[in-house]
């Protein structure tokens, strides 16, 4: 059954750059910058799904953690 979209959680990496993890699928990738990350995500999705099963939309959900002193 073809999915309409796949959602990735995108976070800044502790080592620099970005990491992306798909929800509900074993798809993980990383990159030094956002443009490279987007290209890596597209490649990872193409590798994970058969041609006729690939979702038509890739959604990126950016998560940013910030600490504040009180």
C-alpha positions as CSV (number, residue, x, y, z in Angstrom):
1,X,0.0,0.0,0.0
2,X,1.4,3.4,-1.0
3,X,1.8,6.0,1.7
4,X,1.0,9.6,0.9
5,X,3.9,11.0,3.0
6,X,6.8,10.1,5.2
7,X,7.6,12.4,8.2
8,X,11.2,13.0,9.4
9,X,12.2,14.4,12.7
10,X,15.2,16.7,12.1
11,X,17.5,17.7,14.9
12,X,20.9,19.5,15.2
13,X,23.7,17.0,15.8
14,X,25.9,17.2,18.9
15,X,28.9,16.9,16.5
16,X,27.6,19.7,14.2
17,X,25.3,19.4,11.2
18,X,21.9,17.7,11.3
19,X,20.3,14.3,11.8
20,X,17.0,13.0,10.4
21,X,14.9,10.0,11.5
22,X,11.8,8.9,9.8
23,X,8.7,8.1,11.9
24,X,7.5,4.6,11.4
25,X,10.4,3.5,9.1
26,X,14.0,2.5,9.6
27,X,15.4,5.5,7.7
28,X,18.2,7.6,9.2
29,X,20.6,10.1,7.6
30,X,22.7,13.1,8.5
31,X,24.6,15.9,6.8
32,X,26.6,19.0,7.5
33,X,24.1,21.5,6.2
34,X,20.3,21.6,5.4
35,X,20.6,21.4,1.6
36,X,22.8,18.3,1.9
37,X,20.4,16.8,4.4
38,X,17.4,17.3,2.1
39,X,19.3,15.6,-0.7
40,X,20.3,12.7,1.6
41,X,16.7,12.3,2.8
42,X,15.4,12.0,-0.8
43,X,18.1,9.4,-1.6
44,X,17.3,7.5,1.6
45,X,13.6,7.4,0.8
46,X,14.3,6.2,-2.7
47,X,16.5,3.4,-1.4
48,X,13.9,2.4,1.3
49,X,10.8,2.1,-0.9
50,X,10.1,0.4,-4.1
51,X,9.4,2.8,-7.0
52,X,5.7,2.3,-6.9
53,X,5.5,2.4,-3.1
54,X,7.4,5.7,-2.5
55,X,5.4,8.4,-0.8
56,X,4.7,11.5,-2.9
57,X,5.5,13.9,0.0
58,X,8.4,14.1,2.5
59,X,7.6,16.2,5.5
60,X,10.4,17.6,7.7
61,X,9.6,18.4,11.4
62,X,12.4,20.5,12.9
63,X,13.0,20.0,16.6
64,X,15.2,22.4,18.5
65,X,16.3,22.1,22.0
66,X,17.3,25.2,23.9
67,X,18.5,25.5,27.5
68,X,18.0,28.6,29.6
69,X,19.6,29.5,32.9
70,X,17.2,30.6,35.7
